[in-house]
Amino acid sequence: MSEPDAAAPSEPSAEPGADTGAARRSRRRQHVGGGDGARARGRHRGGADERFGATVDALGAIARDGAGVSASVIDTSTGRALLAVDDTLVQPVASLGRILLLIEVAAQLEDGRLHGDRLQRMARDTATGAGLWQFLQEPTMQVPDLATLVGATADAWAMNALLSSIGIDAVRERAEGLGIDRTALIDRIRDRRGPDDAPDASVAPTGELAWLMRGLALGEVVDEAVSNRVLGWLSLASDTTLVAGSFGLDPLAHRALDHGLQAVVVTGSSTGVRAEAGILRGPGSSVSYAVTVTFDDATLQQRLAVVEALRTLGTEVLEAVHAPSYR
C-alpha cells in the first residue's frame, strides 16, 4: 500500500410505536438469516493461522454469550488467508457500506461526471449521527469535500447528501460490476428506523470486505486512480476505538508511516453492531482485515466485552505485520 493520496481538501426516547432495540434486532435477524437463529448467530467455523489463537478464543467467548461473529484477515500481497471465522456470514455493518458510496463518488469524479458540483444541505439529509457538517455554518459543499467528511468522520449528513445526488442504484450497479455480490449499502443514515425502513444502512460478509480492502490497497478497485482517491479519504478516519485501538497510532493523524506502521480504517457502529474493515501495513508485511459483531447491547459490560475482543484481534494483526509474508 502506497501512502494514501489526499483528496481535495442518539436516538430519541421511545414513544408509542417507536422502533425499539428489540424490534431492530429481530428485523436484523430476519434480514440476515431469514429468521434462522443459527444462521444469524453463525456457526463460528473457519480456519486461523497459529498467530491468531487469542483472537479465536476472544471471539469464541463472546459468541458463546450470544453474539454473531464474523472475521477475516488476509495477507495483502499474497492473498493468503490468515483468519477466517464465518467470513461468508452476512451481517449488519451500520454505515460501513459507505466504502461503496465513496468508490462510486471517486469513479464519477475521475470520469468527469462529477467535477465542481456543490451540494445543498437539505432537510431530507439530516440525521443526528456522526459527523461535522451538522455543526458547520456552510450550507453547501463541493462533492470532494463531502467525501472527505464521510471518510474522516462517517458524516451522516454528507453521506446522505452524496447518496441523494448519486442514487443508491448507481452504488449498487458499481458494486455488482466489481463482483461484490453480498456487500450492500441499502439505505440512508436515519435517526430511527421504522417498520417500513431497511433494518440497517448496510450489510456485508467480512470475507468480501477484507478482499475489497485488499483491492483498494493494490489499486485494483475500478483502477489505481479511483482506489487511491478512496484510500485518501479513508486514511483520514478518526475512529480508532475498535481493532485499530491496538495499533498505537495517533487517531487524528495516521496517514504517514509511524514506527513502520500505516493504517486505513473504516468502522461501523450502531446499537448492537460493531464492525471494522481496514488495511495495516507494517515493517514485515501488510494485511487486510474485516470483523463484525452483532450483540445484545443491553449493558455497558456487554459492549465492553465486544470492544475487548476486537482489540485482541488488533493486537494479533499488529504482530502479523511485523512478520514477513509467506506464499
Order of alpha helices (4+ residues) and beta strands (2+ residues): alpha-alpha-beta-alpha-beta-beta-beta-alpha-beta-beta-alpha-alpha-alpha-beta-beta-alpha-alpha-beta-beta-beta-alpha
